[in-house]
Amino acid sequence: MIGRRTPSQTRFLLPGCDAIAKPRQATRSGAGRGRTPSERRITLAIAVFAACFALVGARLVGLAIIGGDGSSRVAAIDSAAPIQRPDIVDRNGQVMATDIGTASLYADSRSIIDPAETARQLATVLPDLDVADMTAKFASGRAFMWVERDLAPRQQYAVHYLGLPGLDFRNERKRVYPNGKTGASVLGMVDIDNNGTAGIERYMDRVLARQDEFGAPRFDRNRTVMLSIDLKAQHALTDELEKGMAEFKAMAAVGIIMDVHTGEVVAMTSLPDYDPNDPMAAPETARFNRATLGVYEMGSVFKAVTLAAALDSGKVGLDGHFDASQPMQVARFKIHDFHAQNRWLSVPEVFVHSSNIGTAKIALQLGGDVHREYLRRFGMLTQPQIELPEAGSPLTPAPWTELSTITTSYGHGIAVTPLQVVSAVATIVNGGFKVEPTFLRRNEAQLGARVISTEVSQTMRGLLRMVVAEGTGRKADVPGYPVMGKTGTAEKAENGGYARNKLITSFISAFPANDPRYAMIVMFDEPKVTKDTFGYATAGWNAAPVTARVVARVAPLLGLRPATKPQELEMLREAKLVSFEAGGQ
């Protein structure tokens, strides 16, 4: 009937629903039916309650892990991003220092439920922890404290597995040195926060800090710092010095090898040394850089500088003669020769026999002011400008008297670093140009101002070769790699005087003598006599033979080809040392 509903069409509506609704489309599953407003409100209410419970749950988890008021602490930790340092490599690209990722454990004591039990459980994983000390710290109420830095991955996993509230990790960077002690005196070290504290590591921070002033990033992660060091030569030098130090029972030893044309230090060792992976495990004396920071009275090696200055000035000629027939009296001091010849000596003989008397008289003929000026030109009177922060300042006489001129001529009364001495040797043999030492790779010669003439440099090469061929440095020679050099033995200053039984011995050298490429110094602090030195502890018996061992190992590693006898004789002809040339034939 038109206008009437059948019972099947009648709907019972809940209060608030529309009075008129379309009849439901009957389906088997009910799919396709639109939701009523009531159903939508119920769904919304369920969603709101679920979100509230989720927020409360997340907050409870956060409280269990970082504590109720840890936002400022976490922000403080996260704001200091881990310091990533550039890799350091040797001149051939071999890695000497690099960074690895690591984790450090910290605690918020306010979130630790049972301090004693937490400390006890941690000690099962980190046995070095002091349980009593950590219990006290965990009970202190402090918002932040380091528990252990630089955890190994297995340690981090074990601590995490304990599930202790109030503990968390921070990702950090750790500096590692794959070669251990090798090159430690050059590389330096970093502190627990990866900041450089010594050596090239400290130098990098200083350079990059200056860049910061102009808005540059603190570290360029893509940059690699290439050193002048040759890792193979460095290892050989260190190994031979360690053997020599043990053989002669010396307190300490130093070795430096430098390119005479570029000033690059290709190897440098200061013994005893330390492992930069764990520097604090070594005593403070082992962390002291004797090669660049320590200053010493070097003895007769200074005679090379004095004679080069005298010949270059023109006030002393190669054909000059000086009376060394008896000790020289100066005020209340008497100067003796260790290898006394007790006669007049020619200039080459003064040098070859290492006469203190003859050298003193050469310096007096040169003149105190001129002598001191040459020492300044050679870099003996000022602090070296090098990359390493460990740069010692020389100790010089004040005032500079006539006695000062005499004593400094043969290496007493003035204290310099071994690095300054080897730089002076490089200047003497490279043609007479000033050499500025560096620990960074250079690709070409970096010669400075002229200090002595080319002719004097050639003459000094010949004289230095004579010392090895027929003088005090015979034990330094190496077949195929002729060595030139000078011995130096100095008594150590002590209690206002000198200790006769405490010596600093050194041997300066350059090789190969026919075409010098590298200058070197080997030094021992208080070496002792052995059965093979016949009661002597002077440089000719310890520093000289160790020099020979180093040259024999290092020269091939540095790509040097063995020299022939005719090449050596040609060098001596250029030096105009005719008497030695005839003897060599």
Secondary structure as UniProt FT lines:
FT   TURN            2..3
FT   HELIX           7..9
FT   TURN            15..16
FT   TURN            31..32
FT   HELIX           37..66
FT   TURN            68..69
FT   HELIX           71..79
FT   STRAND          87..89
FT   TURN            91..92
FT   STRAND          95..107
FT   HELIX           109..111
FT   HELIX           115..125
FT   TURN            127..128
FT   HELIX           131..138
FT   STRAND          145..151
FT   HELIX           153..162
FT   TURN            165..166
FT   STRAND          167..176
FT   TURN            178..183
FT   HELIX           184..187
FT   STRAND          189..190
FT   TURN            192..193
FT   STRAND          196..198
FT   HELIX           199..212
FT   TURN            213..215
FT   TURN            221..222
FT   STRAND          224..227
FT   HELIX           231..247
FT   TURN            248..249
FT   STRAND          252..259
FT   TURN            260..262
FT   STRAND          264..271
FT   TURN            276..277
FT   HELIX           279..281
FT   HELIX           284..287
FT   TURN            290..293
FT   HELIX           299..301
FT   HELIX           302..313
FT   TURN            318..319
FT   STRAND          321..324
FT   STRAND          328..330
FT   TURN            331..332
FT   STRAND          333..335
FT   TURN            338..339
FT   STRAND          343..346
FT   HELIX           347..352
FT   TURN            353..354
FT   HELIX           356..366
FT   HELIX           368..377
FT   TURN            378..379
FT   HELIX           402..409
FT   TURN            410..411
FT   STRAND          415..416
FT   HELIX           418..429
FT   TURN            430..431
FT   STRAND          433..435
FT   STRAND          447..450
FT   HELIX           454..470
FT   TURN            472..473
FT   HELIX           474..476
FT   TURN            479..480
FT   STRAND          484..494
FT   TURN            495..496
FT   STRAND          497..511
FT   TURN            513..514
FT   STRAND          518..525
FT   TURN            531..535
FT   HELIX           539..541
FT   HELIX           543..557
FT   TURN            558..559
FT   HELIX           565..574
FT   TURN            575..576
FT   HELIX           578..584
//
